[in-house]
Amino acid sequence: AVGSCRRRRLAPLNEDNGRFLLLAALIAAYLSAGATVFSALESPSEAAAQLRWNRTLHNFSRIFNISLPELRAFLRSYEAAMAAGIRVDALRPRWDFPGAFYFVGTVVSTIGFGMTTPATVAGKVFLIVYGLFGCAGTILFFNLFLERIISLLAFIMKACYERQLRRSGLLPPNFRRGPAVSGVGSLVGWKPSVYHVMLILGIFAIALSCCASAMYTAVEGWNYVDSLYYCFVTFSTIGFGDLVSNQKAAYQHQGLYRFGNFIFILMGVCCIYSLFNVISIVIKQILNWVLKKFECRCCPKCHKSSTRLSRRNAITPGARLRRHNVAVDADGQYDSDTEGRRLSGEMISMRELTASNKVSLAILQKQLSETANGYPRNVCINTRQNGFSAGVGALAIMNNRLAETSDSR
């Protein structure tokens, strides 16, 4: 049983891989649940709409004496015209400069409404190259926006926190924030809470969506629920394309509306992207909590034996205080440290392990203190972690700037 536990610990399924597999399983379950709900909600409506359309088609064919194959061929031509951007009502040109600018904006932001697509081979080839660099640059812009918005929120929350401390008398009135490389502040050991940041970003995203929905309801003529639906689909870069703004031939105050539409979409995408990343950190914390609940507990006998071995060789504050006299007597009995290790069955010296742990703990505490206060981490520590151990992209930004993620590194 002990060998079984050791093989499990040496297996490649470490904490990162376990978190990844657990998240994959949860996403699969989430997708299955969503598919079940949407199928139950939308399938009856789809079947009813199909039945109504077949009845209308047969009635039209009988009244106007048109054969069904000819009518279906005409409808296929109409569908092809719709895919090319041709509508019965007059619409704005799709490929003038404002329309093309709207199209490339939906490409690089990965919204992809689909109401405008290149029809030529040259346009499709250019889109592949253009989208490759454009999407990469836009993702970088989103990450930089995330870093700035987190820094701004941290600065504001820091000021509120200091003001609260002054009111409670825990901070002197003449206290001034010292300079910090990160631009956040320098209260020792303080970082903004990820949950507070998530709440602020959520409130801001809701307020932005409500304002944008009011504009779309007034200008486009949609009802308010459809406008909210359009805002979420667009800001989250899902981009179904069933509702698309700024597509009529003319609007009142058209220039002002185009500018407002651009600002709302830009700010909405940046804000929802930041909110999604903060929520992903909370999900990661939940996964870590679940993984701790599923730690190795193969059987009571194995767990008892491993606990006994860990108590003998582990150095904990309580164990050191309880066994201080025993260790002194043991050092006096043996002529050399080698004999003590051989008779006790330990592979390393307890004295050397204690000294090594003290040095490692001091270096680690210094690094964590400098990281929390915004100073550059210039301490060189030999670890077996690679350069990506702290995360990449938005995850690394959140790990460096928020409080609840510091202990997971």
Secondary structure, DSSP 8 states (H G I E B T S, - for coil): -HHHHHHHHHSS--HHHHHHHHHHHHHHHHHHHHHHHHHHHHHHHHHHHHHHHHHHHHHHHHHTT--HHHHHHHHHHHHHHHHTT--SS-B--SSSHHHHHHHHHHHHTT----SS---SHHHHHHHHHHHHHHHHHHHHHHHHHHHHHHHHHHHHHHHHHHHHHHHHTSS-TT------TTSS---TT----HHHHHHHHHHHHHHHHHHHHHHHHHHH---HHHHHHHHHHHHTT----SS-SS-BS--TTHHHHHHHHHHHHHHHHHHHHHHHHHHHHHHHHHHHHHHHHT-----HHHHHHHHHHHHHH---HHHHHHTHHHHHHHHHH-SSHHHHHHHHT-SS-HHHHHHHHHHHHHHHHHHHHHHHTT---------S--TTTT-STHHHHHHHH-STTGGG-
